Amino acid sequence: MRNGQRFAFVSDAAFRNAVAPGGAGPKALAEAHGTDVEHLGIRASFTAEIKMPMEDDPEHPMRAVEIVISTDSPDRDRDIIAVDGWDLRNYRRNPVVLFAHDYYSLPVARGENVRAEDGKLKATAKFVPADIYPFAETVYRMLAGGWMSAASVGFRPTEWVYNEERRGVDFKRQELLEFSIVPVPA
């Protein structure tokens, strides 16, 4: 909730259909989900680049994983999220890393050093110790073992344009709300 208004999350496909020519528009989409455009969030995911720490690597202590959480390349749904358009101010105040965008469960990690670098949005996910939250340990070990390798961003779009040629949305400016480790990317 922000300013007493609840966030509603939709897929990037639902958002794209709403803003495409002939679509109902973002206002109608937000109203259908019981909110306004300012509180409409989107989840977009892709296969991430993940660098697992080495035990003897002093720059990457154990349980901290480097992850590319977004790029400006088209995703499977033909959408592009501008890397230089990310607003990270509020995220840095509450840097949660979730599992599968589950907003009702505890975070599995804390996002640190979130930054735009080399045309990518990168972050370090520092996982909650196993004795505090065993599920976070499971997620960490799934990444370490290579059984999962995808991340997804949860964001609030603030500026976008529908791309007729690609039939996707070009997100120009957006606020990062969270990022998640996910089993299946978009």
MIZA-574142 format. One record per residue: residue in one letter; residue number from 1; x, y, z of N, C-alpha, C in turn. Coordinates in steps of 0.1 Angstrom, whole numbers, padded with zeros to 4 digits. Each point is the difference from the previous one (the first is absolute). Example, Ala and Ser with C-alpha at 12.3 -4.5 7.8 and 13.67 -1.06 7.14 Angstrom:
BEGIN
  rest   nr    nxx    nyy    nzz   caxx   cayy   cazz    cxx    cyy    czz
     A    1   0132  -0057   0078  -0009   0012   0000   0009   0012   0000
     S    2  -0004   0011  -0007   0009   0011   0000  -0008   0011   0008
% end
This chain:
BEGIN
  rest   nr    nxx    nyy    nzz   caxx   cayy   cazz    cxx    cyy    czz
     M    1   0008  -0012   0000  -0008   0012   0000   0009   0012   0000
     R    2  -0004   0010  -0007   0006   0013   0000  -0011   0011   0000
     N    3   0001   0009   0009  -0010   0011   0002  -0014  -0006   0001
     G    4  -0001  -0011   0007  -0013  -0006   0002  -0006  -0008  -0011
     Q    5   0007   0000  -0011  -0004  -0007  -0013   0007  -0013  -0001
     R    6  -0007  -0011  -0004   0007  -0013  -0001   0006  -0001  -0014
     F    7   0011  -0007  -0001   0006  -0003  -0013  -0007  -0012  -0006
     A    8  -0002   0000  -0013  -0005  -0012  -0007   0010  -0004  -0010
     F    9   0003  -0013  -0001   0010  -0004  -0010  -0007  -0008  -0011
     V   10   0005   0003  -0012  -0005  -0006  -0012   0012  -0005  -0008
     S   11  -0002  -0010  -0009   0011  -0004  -0008   0004   0010  -0011
     D   12   0012  -0001  -0005   0003   0010  -0010  -0008  -0002  -0013
     A   13  -0005  -0012  -0002  -0009  -0003  -0011  -0013   0007   0001
     A   14  -0006   0000   0013  -0013   0007   0002   0002   0015  -0002
     F   15   0012   0006   0005   0002   0014  -0002   0002   0003  -0015
     R   16   0007  -0008  -0007   0003   0002  -0014  -0014   0000  -0008
     N   17  -0009  -0009   0003  -0013  -0001  -0006  -0008   0013   0003
     A   18   0001   0005   0012  -0007   0012   0004   0004   0012  -0007
     V   19   0013   0002  -0003   0006   0012  -0006   0001  -0001  -0015
     A   20  -0002  -0012  -0006   0001  -0002  -0014  -0012   0007  -0007
     P   21   0002   0004  -0012  -0012   0006  -0007  -0012  -0008   0001
     G   22  -0011   0006   0003  -0013  -0008   0002  -0001  -0006   0014
     G   23   0010   0001   0008   0000  -0005   0014  -0009   0009   0009
     A   24  -0003  -0005   0011  -0009   0008   0010   0008   0012   0006
     G   25   0013  -0001   0000   0008   0011   0006   0004  -0003   0014
     P   26   0011   0006   0005   0005  -0003   0013  -0010   0004   0011
     K   27  -0008   0010  -0001  -0009   0004   0010  -0011  -0010   0002
     A   28  -0005  -0006  -0011  -0010  -0010   0001   0006  -0013   0006
     L   29   0012  -0003  -0003   0007  -0012   0005   0001   0002   0016
     A   30   0005   0012   0004   0002   0002   0014  -0014  -0001   0007
     E   31  -0010   0007  -0005  -0013  -0001   0006  -0006  -0014   0001
     A   32   0003  -0008  -0010  -0004  -0014   0001   0006  -0008   0011
     H   33   0012   0005   0004   0007  -0006   0011  -0001   0007   0013
     G   34  -0010   0010   0001  -0003   0007   0012   0011   0010   0005
     T   35   0007   0006  -0010   0010   0010   0004   0000   0011  -0011
     D   36   0010   0008   0001   0002   0011  -0011   0013  -0003  -0007
     V   37   0002   0008  -0011   0012  -0002  -0008   0013   0001   0008
     E   38   0000   0010   0010   0012   0002   0008   0003  -0012   0009
     H   39  -0009  -0009   0002   0002  -0012   0009  -0001  -0013  -0008
     L   40   0002   0001  -0013   0000  -0012  -0008   0014  -0005  -0002
     G   41   0003  -0012   0004   0013  -0006  -0001   0001  -0011  -0010
     I   42   0012  -0003  -0005   0002  -0010  -0011   0011  -0009   0005
     R   43  -0001  -0013  -0004   0011  -0009   0002   0005  -0005  -0013
     A   44   0013   0001  -0002   0006  -0004  -0013   0013  -0009   0004
     S   45   0001  -0011  -0006   0011  -0009   0003   0008  -0005  -0012
     F   46   0012  -0005   0002   0008  -0005  -0010   0011  -0009   0006
     T   47   0007  -0008  -0008   0011  -0008   0005   0011   0010   0004
     A   48   0004  -0001   0012   0010   0009   0006   0014  -0005  -0002
     E   49   0010   0010   0001   0014  -0004   0001   0003   0000   0015
     I   50   0004  -0012   0005   0003  -0001   0014   0014  -0004   0002
     K   51   0007   0007   0009   0014  -0004   0003   0000  -0004   0015
     M   52   0002  -0013   0002   0001  -0005   0013   0013   0003   0006
     P   53   0001   0002   0013   0013   0003   0007   0008  -0012   0001
     M   54   0013   0002   0000   0010  -0010   0003   0003   0001   0015
     E   55   0003  -0011   0007   0002   0001   0014   0012   0008   0003
     D   56   0010   0000  -0008   0012   0008   0002   0000   0014  -0006
     D   57  -0011   0005  -0005  -0001   0012  -0006  -0004   0011   0010
     P   58   0009   0009   0004  -0003   0009   0011  -0010   0011  -0005
     E   59  -0001   0003  -0013  -0009   0010  -0005  -0014  -0005   0000
     H   60  -0003  -0013   0000  -0013  -0006   0000  -0001  -0010   0011
     P   61  -0003   0005   0012  -0001  -0010   0011  -0012  -0010  -0002
     M   62   0001  -0011   0006  -0010  -0011  -0002  -0014   0006   0003
     R   63  -0010  -0005  -0007  -0014   0004   0001  -0003   0013  -0006
     A   64   0009   0006  -0008  -0002   0012  -0007   0001  -0004  -0015
     V   65  -0010   0003  -0008   0000  -0005  -0014  -0002   0013  -0009
     E   66   0009   0001  -0010  -0001   0011  -0010  -0010  -0004  -0010
     I   67  -0010   0008  -0003  -0011  -0003  -0009  -0002   0012  -0010
     V   68  -0002  -0003  -0013  -0005   0010  -0009  -0015  -0002   0001
     I   69  -0007   0011   0004  -0014  -0001   0003  -0009   0006  -0012
     S   70   0007   0007  -0009  -0008   0006  -0011   0010   0005  -0011
     T   71  -0004  -0001  -0012   0008   0005  -0011  -0010   0009  -0009
     D   72   0006   0006  -0010  -0009   0008  -0009  -0002  -0008  -0013
     S   73   0002  -0013   0000  -0004  -0008  -0011  -0014  -0004   0001
     P   74  -0007  -0003  -0012  -0014  -0004   0000  -0001  -0013   0008
     D   75  -0010  -0002   0008  -0003  -0012   0007  -0009  -0009  -0009
     R   76  -0003  -0011   0005  -0009  -0010  -0008  -0013   0007  -0004
     D   77  -0005   0009   0008  -0012   0007  -0003   0002   0012  -0009
     R   78   0012   0002  -0005   0003   0011  -0009   0001   0014   0006
     D   79   0001   0000   0013   0001   0013   0008   0015   0003   0003
     I   80   0002   0013   0001   0014   0005   0003  -0001   0009   0013
     I   81   0008  -0002   0009   0001   0008   0012   0013   0008  -0001
     A   82   0000   0013  -0001   0012   0009  -0001   0008  -0001   0013
     V   83   0012  -0005  -0002   0009  -0001   0012   0003   0014   0006
     D   84   0001   0010  -0008   0003   0014   0005  -0013   0006   0006
     G   85  -0011  -0006  -0001  -0013   0005   0005  -0004  -0004   0014
     W   86   0008  -0008   0006  -0003  -0006   0013   0001   0011   0011
     D   87  -0011   0001   0008   0000   0008   0013   0002  -0010   0011
     L   88   0011   0001   0007   0004  -0009   0011  -0002   0006   0014
     R   89  -0004   0012   0001   0000   0007   0013  -0008  -0007   0010
     N   90  -0012  -0004  -0003  -0009  -0007   0010   0005  -0014   0003
     Y   91   0004  -0007  -0011   0005  -0013   0002   0012  -0001   0010
     R   92   0009   0010  -0001   0011   0000   0009  -0003   0002   0014
     R   93  -0012   0005   0003  -0005   0001   0014  -0006  -0013   0005
     N   94  -0004  -0009  -0009  -0005  -0013   0004   0004  -0010  -0011
     P   95   0013  -0004   0000   0005  -0008  -0011  -0002  -0015   0001
     V   96  -0013  -0004  -0002  -0004  -0014   0002   0002  -0008  -0013
     V   97   0004  -0012   0002   0001  -0010  -0011  -0010  -0011   0004
     L   98  -0010  -0002  -0009  -0010  -0010   0003   0002  -0013  -0007
     F   99  -0008  -0010   0003  -0001  -0012  -0009  -0013   0001  -0007
     A  100   0001   0000  -0013  -0012  -0001  -0009  -0010   0011   0002
     H  101   0005   0012   0004  -0009   0012   0002  -0011  -0003   0010
     D  102   0004  -0008   0010  -0010  -0003   0011   0001   0012   0010
     Y  103  -0010   0009  -0001   0000   0012   0009  -0005  -0003   0014
     Y  104  -0005  -0012   0002  -0005  -0004   0013   0009  -0008   0009
     S  105   0012  -0004  -0006   0010  -0008   0007   0012   0009   0003
     L  106   0008  -0004   0009   0012   0007   0004   0010   0000  -0012
     P  107   0008   0011  -0001   0010   0000  -0010   0011  -0011   0002
     V  108   0006  -0005  -0011   0010  -0010   0001   0014   0006   0001
     A  109   0001   0013  -0005   0013   0007   0000  -0002   0015   0001
     R  110   0011   0007   0001   0000   0014   0000   0008   0004  -0013
     G  111  -0005   0010  -0008   0006   0005  -0012   0010   0010   0004
     E  112   0013  -0002  -0004   0010   0010   0003   0007   0004  -0013
     N  113   0006   0012   0001   0008   0005  -0012  -0008  -0001  -0013
     V  114  -0013   0004   0000  -0008   0000  -0012   0005   0012  -0008
     R  115   0003  -0003  -0013   0006   0010  -0009  -0002  -0003  -0014
     A  116   0000   0010  -0008   0000  -0001  -0015   0014   0000  -0004
     E  117   0004  -0011  -0008   0014  -0002  -0003   0000  -0008  -0013
     D  118   0007   0005  -0010   0002  -0007  -0013  -0013  -0004  -0006
     G  119  -0010   0009   0000  -0013  -0002  -0006  -0008  -0010   0007
     K  120   0003  -0003   0013  -0008  -0010   0008  -0003   0006   0014
     L  121  -0011  -0004   0006  -0002   0003   0014   0005  -0012   0008
     K  122   0010   0003   0008   0006  -0011   0008  -0002   0002   0015
     A  123   0001  -0011   0007  -0002   0001   0015   0008  -0012   0006
     T  124   0002   0002   0013   0006  -0011   0008  -0012  -0004   0009
     A  125  -0003  -0013   0000  -0010  -0005   0009   0007  -0007   0012
     K  126  -0002   0006   0011   0006  -0006   0012  -0011  -0008   0008
     F  127   0002  -0013   0000  -0011  -0009   0005   0000  -0001   0015
     V  128  -0013  -0001   0005  -0002  -0001   0014   0006  -0013   0005
     P  129   0007   0000   0012   0006  -0012   0005  -0010  -0011   0002
     A  130   0005  -0013  -0002  -0009  -0011   0002  -0006  -0002   0013
     D  131   0007   0004   0011  -0006  -0001   0013  -0011   0010   0003
     I  132  -0001   0010  -0008  -0011   0010   0001  -0012  -0003  -0009
     Y  133   0003  -0005  -0012  -0011  -0002  -0010   0005  -0012  -0009
     P  134  -0004  -0012   0004   0005  -0012  -0008  -0004   0000  -0015
     F  135  -0012   0006  -0003  -0004   0001  -0014   0010   0008  -0008
     A  136   0005   0011   0006   0010   0008  -0007   0012  -0009  -0004
     E  137   0004  -0008   0009   0011  -0010  -0002  -0003  -0009  -0012
     T  138  -0012  -0004  -0001  -0004  -0009  -0011   0001   0007  -0013
     V  139  -0005   0013  -0001   0001   0008  -0012   0015   0002  -0004
     Y  140   0008   0004   0010   0014   0002  -0002   0007  -0013  -0006
     R  141  -0003  -0011   0006   0006  -0013  -0005  -0005  -0004  -0014
     M  142  -0012   0004  -0003  -0006  -0003  -0013   0008   0008  -0010
     L  143   0003   0013   0003   0009   0008  -0009   0014  -0006  -0001
     A  144   0006  -0003   0012   0013  -0005   0000   0002  -0013  -0008
     G  145  -0011  -0008   0001   0001  -0013  -0007  -0004   0001  -0015
     G  146  -0004   0012  -0004  -0004   0001  -0014  -0014  -0004  -0004
     W  147  -0008  -0003   0010  -0014  -0005  -0002  -0009   0012  -0004
     M  148   0004   0012   0004  -0007   0012  -0004   0010   0010  -0005
     S  149  -0004   0008  -0010   0009   0011  -0004  -0008   0011  -0006
     A  150  -0011   0004   0006  -0008   0011  -0006  -0004   0010   0011
     A  151   0000   0012  -0004  -0005   0011   0008  -0011   0008  -0007
     S  152  -0007   0007   0008  -0011   0008  -0005  -0002   0013   0008
     V  153  -0003   0011  -0007  -0002   0012   0007  -0015   0003   0002
     G  154  -0003   0006   0011  -0013   0005   0003   0001   0015   0000
     F  155  -0007   0007  -0009   0002   0014  -0001  -0013   0008  -0003
     R  156   0000   0013   0002  -0011   0009  -0002   0004   0008  -0012
     P  157  -0006  -0001  -0012   0003   0008  -0011  -0004   0014   0001
     T  158   0008   0010  -0003  -0003   0014   0000   0000   0006  -0013
     E  159   0007  -0005  -0010   0000   0005  -0013   0002  -0012  -0010
     W  160  -0008  -0001  -0010   0001  -0011  -0010  -0007   0004  -0013
     V  161   0003  -0008  -0010  -0006   0002  -0013  -0002  -0014  -0007
     Y  162  -0011  -0001  -0006  -0002  -0013  -0007   0008   0000  -0013
     N  163   0008  -0010  -0003   0008  -0002  -0012  -0008  -0008  -0010
     E  164  -0006   0007  -0010  -0008  -0007  -0010   0008  -0010  -0008
     E  165   0012   0003  -0004   0008  -0009  -0008   0003  -0013   0007
     R  166   0004   0001   0013   0003  -0012   0007  -0012  -0006   0008
     R  167  -0011   0008   0000  -0012  -0004   0008   0003  -0003   0014
     G  168   0008   0009   0006   0003  -0001   0014   0001   0014   0006
     V  169   0002   0001   0013   0001   0012   0007   0014   0004   0002
     D  170   0003   0013  -0002   0013   0005   0003  -0002   0008   0013
     F  171   0005  -0006   0011  -0001   0007   0013   0012   0010   0001
     K  172  -0003   0013   0000   0011   0010   0000   0004   0003   0015
     R  173  -0009   0001   0009   0003   0003   0014  -0009  -0009   0009
     Q  174   0006  -0005   0010  -0007  -0009   0009   0007   0000   0014
     E  175  -0008  -0003   0010   0005  -0001   0014   0001  -0015   0004
     L  176   0012  -0004   0004   0002  -0013   0005  -0007  -0002   0013
     L  177  -0008  -0010   0001  -0007  -0003   0013   0007  -0012   0007
     E  178   0004  -0009  -0008   0007  -0012   0006   0005  -0008  -0012
     F  179   0009  -0009   0003   0003  -0010  -0010   0000  -0014   0006
     S  180  -0003  -0010  -0008  -0003  -0013   0005   0009  -0011  -0007
     I  181   0003  -0010   0007   0006  -0012  -0006  -0012  -0008  -0004
     V  182  -0001  -0004  -0013  -0011  -0007  -0005   0004  -0013  -0007
     P  183  -0009  -0011   0001   0003  -0012  -0007  -0002   0000  -0015
     V  184  -0009   0009  -0005  -0002   0000  -0014  -0001   0015  -0004
     P  185   0009   0004  -0009  -0001   0014  -0005  -0010   0002  -0011
     A  186  -0004   0013  -0002  -0009   0003  -0010   0005  -0003  -0014
% end
